[in-house]
Amino acid sequence: MKDCVEAFCCGTGASLTPVGEVVEVINDNTEVRYNCWRGERKAGAFTKGIYDILQGIMWGDDKEMEEKYKEWIAVVKP
C-alpha cells in the first residue's frame, strides 16, 4: 500500500471533504490502495487550512482573499 500526505475533494455543495483512501484499479482488476490519513482519522493541517480559507471567502470573513480574488467572487445578498 502506498501513502499520500493528504487528499481532499472540493466543490460547491460539499465545501471541502477529506479523503481517507484512494483505490486505483489496474487493468487486471488488481486494486492498489493509497492511505491518506496520518494518525487520527481527520483532516490534516493543510486540508484544514484550505477549508478555513474557503469558508472565510464564502462567508465574507477573509477580506484579504476577497480583495485578491474579486474578479471571480460574486457577493450574493439574501
Phi, psi and omega in degrees: 000133177267160180237151171238168182282304177207153175214146177206160174249145182227136179194174184297311184281321185273351186063262179216127183234122177294147179250130181271330184205143174242132181245123177256128177257120182272164186315323182270021181066019173282136179262134173244125184253136178244114180279127183248007179262145173236117180070237181294154180277075179207171181299141177279179184298318180294312179300316179298320179297316178296319178301313180298318178297313181299315179296321178299320177291314183299320184264001178076018181273342183252086185294328179297312179292323179300318179290318182298321184248030185298337180295331183243009176257127176244115179281126179248120179262135180291000000 
